[in-house]
Amino acid sequence: MELLNGKFSRRKAARNLLTVGAAGVVAASLAEAEPPQPHMQAALRALQNADNQLKAAEPDKAGHREKALQLVGEAIGQVQAGIQAGNK
């Protein structure tokens, strides 16, 4: 709107340009950065998927489905603890 009113500030234009440039540099560095612990994150997603699949399965498996759900739940907890420990 300042341009329409005939008011143009080089200082404001430079500040805006620097702000946009800095934001672009930050965004680019974040886009290139690998997520922390990518293998642990992938393992966590796989375990969560396994948990969802086991929950959706028919329960008539002579107790094996329930045991698998328990073990997968424990594994999820261990992977989450490992991620937290690795982030320190």
C-alpha positions in Angstrom: 0.0 0.0 0.0 2.9 2.3 0.6 3.7 2.3 -3.1 0.1 3.4 -4.0 0.4 6.3 -1.6 3.6 7.4 -3.1 5.6 6.5 0.0 8.5 4.2 -0.7 11.2 3.5 1.9 14.4 2.0 0.7 15.2 1.0 4.3 11.9 -0.9 4.6 12.4 -2.5 1.3 15.9 -3.6 2.2 14.7 -4.9 5.6 11.9 -6.9 3.9 14.3 -8.3 1.4 16.7 -9.4 4.1 13.9 -11.0 6.1 12.7 -13.0 3.1 16.2 -14.0 2.2 16.9 -15.2 5.8 13.7 -17.1 5.9 14.6 -18.8 2.6 18.1 -19.8 3.9 16.5 -21.3 7.0 13.9 -23.1 5.0 16.5 -24.5 2.6 18.7 -25.8 5.4 15.7 -27.4 7.1 14.6 -29.1 3.9 18.1 -30.5 3.3 18.5 -31.7 6.9 18.0 -35.3 7.5 15.5 -36.1 10.2 17.1 -37.1 13.5 17.7 -40.8 13.7 16.1 -41.8 10.4 16.5 -45.5 10.9 15.0 -45.4 14.4 12.1 -43.3 13.0 11.6 -45.8 10.2 11.6 -48.7 12.7 9.0 -46.9 14.8 6.7 -46.4 11.8 7.1 -50.0 10.9 6.2 -51.2 14.4 3.2 -48.8 14.5 2.1 -50.3 11.2 2.5 -53.8 12.6 0.5 -52.8 15.7 -2.3 -51.5 13.5 -2.3 -54.6 11.4 -2.4 -56.9 14.4 -5.3 -55.0 15.9 -7.2 -55.4 12.7 -6.5 -59.1 12.4 -9.0 -61.7 13.6 -8.5 -62.6 17.2 -8.7 -66.4 16.8 -5.0 -67.2 16.8 -4.6 -69.3 20.0 -3.3 -66.3 21.9 -0.5 -65.6 19.5 -2.0 -62.4 18.2 -2.4 -61.0 21.7 1.2 -62.0 22.5 2.4 -60.3 19.3 0.5 -57.1 20.2 2.1 -57.1 23.6 5.6 -57.6 22.2 5.1 -55.0 19.5 3.9 -52.6 22.1 7.0 -53.2 24.2 9.2 -52.8 21.1 7.5 -49.4 20.3 8.3 -48.3 23.8 11.9 -49.4 23.5 12.4 -47.6 20.1 10.8 -44.4 21.5 13.1 -44.6 24.5 16.1 -45.1 22.2 15.1 -42.1 20.1 14.9 -40.0 23.3 18.2 -41.3 24.5 19.9 -40.6 21.2 18.5 -37.0 21.1 20.3 -36.1 24.3 
